[in-house]
Each structure stands twice: as C-alpha cells, then as structure tokens.
Amino acid sequence: MNLTRLVQRLFMSVMVYAANRGIALAQYMLGVIYDQGKGVPQDPAEAVKWFRMAAEQGYADAQFSLGGLYANGLGVARDNREALKWLRMAAEQGHEHAKQLIEAMDSPNRGSRAR
C-alpha cells in the first residue's frame, strides 16, 4: 500500500470515529467526501446520512448541503418542502448561499404574488 492511500485510510478512520461520536464538523466532512466521491465511490445516499446528522445539530453548511440534495433529488426523493426547511435553517444562521438558493427556488412564484 502506498503512503497516500494509507494516509487516506487513516483520515477516513479518524473522520468516521469523530462523526460517530457526534462531532458535527466530521459528519459534515464525511457528507462532502461521499457527495463528491473524494477517495471513496460517490454515494449521495451516504452523503445525505452524514449531512443530516450534522444538520440536526445546527451545522449551517450541512443544512445548506442537505437542502441542496433534497432540491435536486440526489440521495433522496426530490422534495422542495424539505429542501426549503433545511435551507431556511441555514439562512437563519446567515448562510449566504442558502439565502440565494431560497431566492432562486422562490423566483418562479414572484410574478404571481399579490403586491
């Protein structure tokens, strides 16, 4: 086994250990790893699992990522209501990308709203 692969395995072991002990940052990082397929096969359902754990602890980046997965139907059934729920939680914490995505998701309805 080469050194790079050994370091990747060690890193994943540490991340899984920390994530399983409730460390939101580690849970979020595992979500990113599985979402992007960095050193592991890309697995949106596994990304959802880890993002949800961190999101439920109030981790804004995880809430944003989970909302995006729901909005796009990646790893879960597409569900705009669930997407907006998580995006709003992130936006309430000042997550700018969440605010922008909410606005983009809401924009088709803007013309039909009463002013």
mmCIF file of the C-alpha atoms, coordinates in Angstrom:
data_MODEL
# 
_entry.id   MODEL 
# 
loop_
_atom_site.group_PDB 
_atom_site.id 
_atom_site.type_symbol 
_atom_site.label_atom_id 
_atom_site.label_alt_id 
_atom_site.label_comp_id 
_atom_site.label_asym_id 
_atom_site.label_entity_id 
_atom_site.label_seq_id 
_atom_site.pdbx_PDB_ins_code 
_atom_site.Cartn_x 
_atom_site.Cartn_y 
_atom_site.Cartn_z 
_atom_site.occupancy 
_atom_site.B_iso_or_equiv 
_atom_site.pdbx_formal_charge 
_atom_site.auth_seq_id 
_atom_site.auth_comp_id 
_atom_site.auth_asym_id 
_atom_site.auth_atom_id 
_atom_site.pdbx_PDB_model_num 
ATOM 1   C CA . MET A 1 1   ? 0.000   0.000  0.000   1.00 0.00 ? 1   MET A CA 1 
ATOM 2   C CA . ASN A 1 2   ? 1.403   3.400  -0.903  1.00 0.00 ? 2   ASN A CA 1 
ATOM 3   C CA . LEU A 1 3   ? 1.716   6.238  1.573   1.00 0.00 ? 3   LEU A CA 1 
ATOM 4   C CA . THR A 1 4   ? -1.055  8.342  0.018   1.00 0.00 ? 4   THR A CA 1 
ATOM 5   C CA . ARG A 1 5   ? -3.578  5.512  0.287   1.00 0.00 ? 5   ARG A CA 1 
ATOM 6   C CA . LEU A 1 6   ? -2.502  4.815  3.870   1.00 0.00 ? 6   LEU A CA 1 
ATOM 7   C CA . VAL A 1 7   ? -2.993  8.479  4.811   1.00 0.00 ? 7   VAL A CA 1 
ATOM 8   C CA . GLN A 1 8   ? -6.447  8.476  3.130   1.00 0.00 ? 8   GLN A CA 1 
ATOM 9   C CA . ARG A 1 9   ? -7.490  5.386  5.095   1.00 0.00 ? 9   ARG A CA 1 
ATOM 10  C CA . LEU A 1 10  ? -6.221  6.901  8.342   1.00 0.00 ? 10  LEU A CA 1 
ATOM 11  C CA . PHE A 1 11  ? -8.060  10.151 7.629   1.00 0.00 ? 11  PHE A CA 1 
ATOM 12  C CA . MET A 1 12  ? -11.313 8.311  6.916   1.00 0.00 ? 12  MET A CA 1 
ATOM 13  C CA . SER A 1 13  ? -10.920 6.257  10.091  1.00 0.00 ? 13  SER A CA 1 
ATOM 14  C CA . VAL A 1 14  ? -10.473 9.409  12.150  1.00 0.00 ? 14  VAL A CA 1 
ATOM 15  C CA . MET A 1 15  ? -13.435 11.131 10.458  1.00 0.00 ? 15  MET A CA 1 
ATOM 16  C CA . VAL A 1 16  ? -15.748 8.144  10.994  1.00 0.00 ? 16  VAL A CA 1 
ATOM 17  C CA . TYR A 1 17  ? -14.606 7.831  14.611  1.00 0.00 ? 17  TYR A CA 1 
ATOM 18  C CA . ALA A 1 18  ? -15.303 11.515 15.292  1.00 0.00 ? 18  ALA A CA 1 
ATOM 19  C CA . ALA A 1 19  ? -18.562 11.542 13.330  1.00 0.00 ? 19  ALA A CA 1 
ATOM 20  C CA . ASN A 1 20  ? -19.890 8.525  15.203  1.00 0.00 ? 20  ASN A CA 1 
ATOM 21  C CA . ARG A 1 21  ? -19.207 10.389 18.433  1.00 0.00 ? 21  ARG A CA 1 
ATOM 22  C CA . GLY A 1 22  ? -21.368 13.312 17.354  1.00 0.00 ? 22  GLY A CA 1 
ATOM 23  C CA . ILE A 1 23  ? -18.783 15.769 16.046  1.00 0.00 ? 23  ILE A CA 1 
ATOM 24  C CA . ALA A 1 24  ? -20.782 17.836 13.557  1.00 0.00 ? 24  ALA A CA 1 
ATOM 25  C CA . LEU A 1 25  ? -17.737 19.013 11.581  1.00 0.00 ? 25  LEU A CA 1 
ATOM 26  C CA . ALA A 1 26  ? -16.638 15.412 10.998  1.00 0.00 ? 26  ALA A CA 1 
ATOM 27  C CA . GLN A 1 27  ? -20.181 14.439 9.988   1.00 0.00 ? 27  GLN A CA 1 
ATOM 28  C CA . TYR A 1 28  ? -20.295 17.341 7.537   1.00 0.00 ? 28  TYR A CA 1 
ATOM 29  C CA . MET A 1 29  ? -16.868 16.469 6.118   1.00 0.00 ? 29  MET A CA 1 
ATOM 30  C CA . LEU A 1 30  ? -17.947 12.856 5.543   1.00 0.00 ? 30  LEU A CA 1 
ATOM 31  C CA . GLY A 1 31  ? -21.019 14.187 3.759   1.00 0.00 ? 31  GLY A CA 1 
ATOM 32  C CA . VAL A 1 32  ? -18.798 16.228 1.463   1.00 0.00 ? 32  VAL A CA 1 
ATOM 33  C CA . ILE A 1 33  ? -16.482 13.274 0.857   1.00 0.00 ? 33  ILE A CA 1 
ATOM 34  C CA . TYR A 1 34  ? -19.359 10.994 -0.182  1.00 0.00 ? 34  TYR A CA 1 
ATOM 35  C CA . ASP A 1 35  ? -21.156 13.745 -2.103  1.00 0.00 ? 35  ASP A CA 1 
ATOM 36  C CA . GLN A 1 36  ? -18.061 14.472 -4.186  1.00 0.00 ? 36  GLN A CA 1 
ATOM 37  C CA . GLY A 1 37  ? -16.597 10.968 -4.241  1.00 0.00 ? 37  GLY A CA 1 
ATOM 38  C CA . LYS A 1 38  ? -13.248 12.115 -2.818  1.00 0.00 ? 38  LYS A CA 1 
ATOM 39  C CA . GLY A 1 39  ? -11.255 8.949  -2.185  1.00 0.00 ? 39  GLY A CA 1 
ATOM 40  C CA . VAL A 1 40  ? -14.444 6.874  -1.976  1.00 0.00 ? 40  VAL A CA 1 
ATOM 41  C CA . PRO A 1 41  ? -17.111 5.979  -4.521  1.00 0.00 ? 41  PRO A CA 1 
ATOM 42  C CA . GLN A 1 42  ? -19.574 8.831  -4.892  1.00 0.00 ? 42  GLN A CA 1 
ATOM 43  C CA . ASP A 1 43  ? -22.640 7.945  -2.809  1.00 0.00 ? 43  ASP A CA 1 
ATOM 44  C CA . PRO A 1 44  ? -25.360 10.614 -2.478  1.00 0.00 ? 44  PRO A CA 1 
ATOM 45  C CA . ALA A 1 45  ? -27.396 8.494  -0.031  1.00 0.00 ? 45  ALA A CA 1 
ATOM 46  C CA . GLU A 1 46  ? -24.378 8.194  2.277   1.00 0.00 ? 46  GLU A CA 1 
ATOM 47  C CA . ALA A 1 47  ? -23.811 11.943 1.904   1.00 0.00 ? 47  ALA A CA 1 
ATOM 48  C CA . VAL A 1 48  ? -27.416 12.566 2.983   1.00 0.00 ? 48  VAL A CA 1 
ATOM 49  C CA . LYS A 1 49  ? -26.896 10.398 6.071   1.00 0.00 ? 49  LYS A CA 1 
ATOM 50  C CA . TRP A 1 50  ? -23.871 12.352 7.257   1.00 0.00 ? 50  TRP A CA 1 
ATOM 51  C CA . PHE A 1 51  ? -25.193 15.787 6.262   1.00 0.00 ? 51  PHE A CA 1 
ATOM 52  C CA . ARG A 1 52  ? -28.424 15.071 8.160   1.00 0.00 ? 52  ARG A CA 1 
ATOM 53  C CA . MET A 1 53  ? -26.526 14.182 11.344  1.00 0.00 ? 53  MET A CA 1 
ATOM 54  C CA . ALA A 1 54  ? -24.626 17.461 11.249  1.00 0.00 ? 54  ALA A CA 1 
ATOM 55  C CA . ALA A 1 55  ? -27.656 19.466 10.095  1.00 0.00 ? 55  ALA A CA 1 
ATOM 56  C CA . GLU A 1 56  ? -29.723 18.230 13.016  1.00 0.00 ? 56  GLU A CA 1 
ATOM 57  C CA . GLN A 1 57  ? -27.040 19.658 15.300  1.00 0.00 ? 57  GLN A CA 1 
ATOM 58  C CA . GLY A 1 58  ? -27.468 23.060 13.677  1.00 0.00 ? 58  GLY A CA 1 
ATOM 59  C CA . TYR A 1 59  ? -24.395 22.970 11.416  1.00 0.00 ? 59  TYR A CA 1 
ATOM 60  C CA . ALA A 1 60  ? -25.323 25.548 8.758   1.00 0.00 ? 60  ALA A CA 1 
ATOM 61  C CA . ASP A 1 61  ? -23.117 24.200 5.944   1.00 0.00 ? 61  ASP A CA 1 
ATOM 62  C CA . ALA A 1 62  ? -24.659 20.755 6.424   1.00 0.00 ? 62  ALA A CA 1 
ATOM 63  C CA . GLN A 1 63  ? -28.159 22.240 6.431   1.00 0.00 ? 63  GLN A CA 1 
ATOM 64  C CA . PHE A 1 64  ? -27.363 24.003 3.162   1.00 0.00 ? 64  PHE A CA 1 
ATOM 65  C CA . SER A 1 65  ? -25.904 20.853 1.613   1.00 0.00 ? 65  SER A CA 1 
ATOM 66  C CA . LEU A 1 66  ? -28.813 18.703 2.739   1.00 0.00 ? 66  LEU A CA 1 
ATOM 67  C CA . GLY A 1 67  ? -31.266 21.249 1.361   1.00 0.00 ? 67  GLY A CA 1 
ATOM 68  C CA . GLY A 1 68  ? -29.450 21.167 -1.964  1.00 0.00 ? 68  GLY A CA 1 
ATOM 69  C CA . LEU A 1 69  ? -29.628 17.376 -2.124  1.00 0.00 ? 69  LEU A CA 1 
ATOM 70  C CA . TYR A 1 70  ? -33.372 17.488 -1.471  1.00 0.00 ? 70  TYR A CA 1 
ATOM 71  C CA . ALA A 1 71  ? -33.827 20.239 -4.063  1.00 0.00 ? 71  ALA A CA 1 
ATOM 72  C CA . ASN A 1 72  ? -32.033 18.151 -6.684  1.00 0.00 ? 72  ASN A CA 1 
ATOM 73  C CA . GLY A 1 73  ? -33.263 14.717 -5.637  1.00 0.00 ? 73  GLY A CA 1 
ATOM 74  C CA . LEU A 1 74  ? -29.771 13.357 -5.010  1.00 0.00 ? 74  LEU A CA 1 
ATOM 75  C CA . GLY A 1 75  ? -29.640 10.526 -2.486  1.00 0.00 ? 75  GLY A CA 1 
ATOM 76  C CA . VAL A 1 76  ? -33.250 11.235 -1.555  1.00 0.00 ? 76  VAL A CA 1 
ATOM 77  C CA . ALA A 1 77  ? -36.500 11.806 -3.390  1.00 0.00 ? 77  ALA A CA 1 
ATOM 78  C CA . ARG A 1 78  ? -36.782 15.361 -4.676  1.00 0.00 ? 78  ARG A CA 1 
ATOM 79  C CA . ASP A 1 79  ? -38.741 17.343 -2.096  1.00 0.00 ? 79  ASP A CA 1 
ATOM 80  C CA . ASN A 1 80  ? -38.844 21.140 -2.326  1.00 0.00 ? 80  ASN A CA 1 
ATOM 81  C CA . ARG A 1 81  ? -40.626 21.463 1.014   1.00 0.00 ? 81  ARG A CA 1 
ATOM 82  C CA . GLU A 1 82  ? -37.861 19.531 2.787   1.00 0.00 ? 82  GLU A CA 1 
ATOM 83  C CA . ALA A 1 83  ? -35.230 21.428 0.797   1.00 0.00 ? 83  ALA A CA 1 
ATOM 84  C CA . LEU A 1 84  ? -36.653 24.768 1.885   1.00 0.00 ? 84  LEU A CA 1 
ATOM 85  C CA . LYS A 1 85  ? -36.853 23.623 5.503   1.00 0.00 ? 85  LYS A CA 1 
ATOM 86  C CA . TRP A 1 86  ? -33.111 22.934 5.645   1.00 0.00 ? 86  TRP A CA 1 
ATOM 87  C CA . LEU A 1 87  ? -32.159 25.929 3.524   1.00 0.00 ? 87  LEU A CA 1 
ATOM 88  C CA . ARG A 1 88  ? -34.159 28.265 5.768   1.00 0.00 ? 88  ARG A CA 1 
ATOM 89  C CA . MET A 1 89  ? -32.390 26.879 8.834   1.00 0.00 ? 89  MET A CA 1 
ATOM 90  C CA . ALA A 1 90  ? -29.039 27.626 7.220   1.00 0.00 ? 90  ALA A CA 1 
ATOM 91  C CA . ALA A 1 91  ? -30.190 31.057 6.024   1.00 0.00 ? 91  ALA A CA 1 
ATOM 92  C CA . GLU A 1 92  ? -31.337 31.956 9.548   1.00 0.00 ? 92  GLU A CA 1 
ATOM 93  C CA . GLN A 1 93  ? -27.736 31.450 10.624  1.00 0.00 ? 93  GLN A CA 1 
ATOM 94  C CA . GLY A 1 94  ? -26.547 33.840 7.922   1.00 0.00 ? 94  GLY A CA 1 
ATOM 95  C CA . HIS A 1 95  ? -25.555 31.276 5.269   1.00 0.00 ? 95  HIS A CA 1 
ATOM 96  C CA . GLU A 1 96  ? -25.457 33.464 2.139   1.00 0.00 ? 96  GLU A CA 1 
ATOM 97  C CA . HIS A 1 97  ? -25.600 30.626 -0.387  1.00 0.00 ? 97  HIS A CA 1 
ATOM 98  C CA . ALA A 1 98  ? -28.701 29.262 1.351   1.00 0.00 ? 98  ALA A CA 1 
ATOM 99  C CA . LYS A 1 99  ? -30.346 32.686 1.078   1.00 0.00 ? 99  LYS A CA 1 
ATOM 100 C CA . GLN A 1 100 ? -29.501 32.811 -2.631  1.00 0.00 ? 100 GLN A CA 1 
ATOM 101 C CA . LEU A 1 101 ? -30.822 29.309 -3.279  1.00 0.00 ? 101 LEU A CA 1 
ATOM 102 C CA . ILE A 1 102 ? -34.072 30.063 -1.458  1.00 0.00 ? 102 ILE A CA 1 
ATOM 103 C CA . GLU A 1 103 ? -34.469 33.159 -3.583  1.00 0.00 ? 103 GLU A CA 1 
ATOM 104 C CA . ALA A 1 104 ? -33.769 31.177 -6.761  1.00 0.00 ? 104 ALA A CA 1 
ATOM 105 C CA . MET A 1 105 ? -36.250 28.455 -5.777  1.00 0.00 ? 105 MET A CA 1 
ATOM 106 C CA . ASP A 1 106 ? -38.860 31.071 -4.962  1.00 0.00 ? 106 ASP A CA 1 
ATOM 107 C CA . SER A 1 107 ? -38.361 33.245 -8.066  1.00 0.00 ? 107 SER A CA 1 
ATOM 108 C CA . PRO A 1 108 ? -40.855 31.476 -10.391 1.00 0.00 ? 108 PRO A CA 1 
ATOM 109 C CA . ASN A 1 109 ? -43.617 32.382 -7.935  1.00 0.00 ? 109 ASN A CA 1 
ATOM 110 C CA . ARG A 1 110 ? -42.665 36.037 -7.593  1.00 0.00 ? 110 ARG A CA 1 
ATOM 111 C CA . GLY A 1 111 ? -44.718 37.215 -10.548 1.00 0.00 ? 111 GLY A CA 1 
ATOM 112 C CA . SER A 1 112 ? -47.889 35.587 -9.255  1.00 0.00 ? 112 SER A CA 1 
ATOM 113 C CA . ARG A 1 113 ? -47.713 37.102 -5.785  1.00 0.00 ? 113 ARG A CA 1 
ATOM 114 C CA . ALA A 1 114 ? -50.031 39.875 -4.784  1.00 0.00 ? 114 ALA A CA 1 
ATOM 115 C CA . ARG A 1 115 ? -48.169 43.105 -4.098  1.00 0.00 ? 115 ARG A CA 1 
# 
